[in-house]
């Protein structure tokens, strides 16, 4: 699974925050909230934790029981514990969790009223295992909201670069770090959800775009979320980013000032 660095990610995740805010505003009215308000929520792939704490947490009832942010990356969890946990030390925790594990820790099983995940599950290789684990972690009648990339402009650029002599040696496993779902379809994913046990599910794909105000903003975003940058020699980092930006310009994804990046999101809401 992809490992991102906490601080650069937090400083550049504007599009993730924007989408989480918009989608959570819509779906918070649909969530199956407990009558007593003592809801518990697990966030899968919580990353730097700011989306969970700044956008998801305020949507919960004031007397919520607990929130757990989980991530595969120990660096991300260390960052979350250092930056966010002190704000609600008795109700908020951050734990390492591999959502693809075949041995789900007992402490997660049948433990949560809600599971959320934003911008994580497109990196998953075994979607069926991940969806099965999410199902197992929910209480009966619990629900989940899962938002992840179906396709992104960068995926096409990565594929182009992976076939060039200059970058091919550093991108041999390109398809492992490019969404497994970007040629998938709603019916296929709905079938996975039904197979693992979800009785009620909605699967939609939404066309989105985001405007980066200037080259510097786009460049730093490319650096923060790039799955190849750490395997490329440091002296070649800027050249690699230059090539990505050149392809964005060639694709005419700018209006002279802003760079407009297109992408598609899976938005899934399902109930156990």
N, C-alpha and C positions, 0 to 999 in steps of 0.2 A: 504494500500500500504506500501511496505517496506520503512523504514527510515534508512539511513546510516549516519554515522558521517563524516563531511566534511574533516577534516584534515587527519585522517587515510586513508580515501578513496583516497584523492589526492596523498598521499605518496606511495600508493601501486597499482595504476591503470595503471600499465605498459602495460598489455595486452589490456586494453580498448584503450589506446593511440595508440598502435601498429596497432590494427585493424582499428581504425578511420582513421589513416594516410593512410594506404593501400587502404581502400575503398574509401575515399574521393579523393585520387589521381586518382582513376579510374573513379569515377562518376562526378567529376568536369567538365569533358569534355562533359558530357551528360546533365547536368543541363540546363534548359531553361533560360539562363541569359537575362536580359533586354538589349535592344539596347542602352539605355541611361546610363546603369550602376548603376542606382539608385535602386538596389535590396534591398529587406527586407527579413530577415530570422528569423524564430523562431526555437529554439532548445528545444525539449521536454525532460524532465528528464536530465537537464544539469549538475546535480550533483555539483561537486566542481568547474565547469566552465572552467577548464584548457583545456579540449578537444575543447570546443567551441572557446576559445580565441587563443589557440596556433595552432590549426589544421584547424578548420572550417573557422574562420575569415580571415586568409590569402588567402583563396580560393575565397573570394568575390571580386568584382571589387573595386578599390580603393575609388571610390566615392559612395559606398553603402549608402542606405538611413538610415537603422537601423538594429540592431541585438537585439533580445530579448532572453535571456536565461530563461527558466521556469523550475520549479521543485515543487513537492508536499511538499517538506521539507522546513520549514521556516529556519532551521539551514543552509541548503545549500545556500539558497538565501542570508542570512545574510553574509555568507562567501564570496560569489561571489561579493556582493556589496562592501565588505571591501577590497577584494584583486584585483578584475579585473575592476570594473567600472571606476576608475579614469584614466585608460589607454585611454578610448574613451568616456568620460563622456557625450558628446552630442549625440552620436549615439548608445550607448550600454546601455541596461537596463536589470535588472533581476527581475522577478516577480513570485510570487507563483501561480501555476496553477495545478489543479487536472484534468488530461487529461481524466478521466472517468466521469467528471461532466455532469449532464443532463441539466445544465443551464450555458452554455458557456458565459463568460463575453462579453458584446458588444464590448469592446475594442479589442478583439481578432478576431472577426468575419470578414471574407473577408479582412484580413489585411496584409497577407504575400505572397511574391512571392515564398518562399521556406520554407518547414518545414523539419527539421532533427531530428533524435533521435538515440542515440547510447547507447546500453546496459541499456535500461529502460523498454521497453514494454513487456518483458517476466514476469514482476511482475504484469502486469495488469490482472484483473479478467474479465472485460467486454471489450473484444477486439473490438466488433462491435461499442460500444459507443466511444471508443478511436479513431477508424478509422473515424467514422462519424465526430467527433470534428476536426480532422486533415483536413478532406475535407472542413469543414465549415470555417476554418481559412485561407484557401488558396484563393488568387485571382483566377479569371477565368484564365485558362491556367497555373496556378501555379503547382509546383511539390514538391514531398517529397522523402526523402531518409531515410529509417527506418532500423536499424540494431539491432538485439536482439537475445538472445539465443533461439535456438530450443531445445537443450539438452546440458548438461554439466556433466562431470564426478562427480562433487559434488552432483548433484541431486540424483544419485544412492546411494551415501554414506549417504546423509541425510535420504533417505528412509530406509536404513538399520538401522541407529542409532535410527530412530523414532520408531522402533519395538523392541528396547531393553528396559528392565525394568529400567535401569539407566537413560536413556534420554527421554523415551516416555512421562513423565509428562510435559516436557518442549517443546515438539514438537507435540502437539496434532493437530495443524493446519498446519502440514507439507506441505500438498498439496496447501495451500494458498501461500506458499513462495517457491514453486518449480514450475518452468515454466509450465503454463497451456498448453503450446504448444509442449512439448517435445514428445508427441505422436500424434501430429497434422500432417498435410500434406500441400503441396503447393496448391493443388486444393481447399482445404477448405479455406485457407486464401485469395486466389484469388477471391473466391466467396464473401467473406466479403467485399473486396475492391470494387468489382463491385456493390454489393448491396447498398453501401453507396454513390455511384455516380461516382467513378473513371472510366474514359473511357479507359485509357491506363495504364497498370501495368505489371511489371515484378516481379516475386516471385521466388527466388532461395534459396537453402539451401547449405551451404558450410561447408565442413569438415575442422576443424582447430585444431591446437595444439599450445601450448606455453610452453617453457622450463623455469622453475624457477631455477635460479642458487643457489642451496643450500637450506637447510631446513629452515633457518631463513626467507628467502624471501617468501617461500611458506606459512610458518606459519603466517606471518604478513598479507599476502593477505587473508588467511582464516579468520583471525580475523576481517579485515576491511569490508569484504563483507558478513559475516555470519549473516543470518537473525534471529538467535536464541541466539546469544551470550549475548545480553542485558537482556534476561529473565532468564538466568541461573545464579545462585548465583556466585558472584565474585570468591569465593574460589574454584569453580569448572571449571573456564574458561580454565585453562591450561590443565586440565584433558580432557575436551571436545575437545580441539584442538589436544591433543595427540591421541585421538581415531580417529579423522579424518585423521591425518597423518598416523596412523597405517594401516587404510584401504587403503590409497593410496599406501603404501608399499606392502600390501598384493595383491593389484591389479597389482603389478609389473610396476608401472608408473614411474620408475626411472632407470637411467643408472649408478648408483653408485655415481654420482655427481649432476646431474640435475634431477629435477622432471618434467616429461612431462605430462601435463594435456590436455586431448582431449575434444573438444566441437564442436557443430554445430551451425552455425549462419543462421538465416533468413536474407536475404538482399533483401529489397523491394524498388523498384523505381516505383513511380506512378505519373501520371499527371491528373490534373482536366480538 
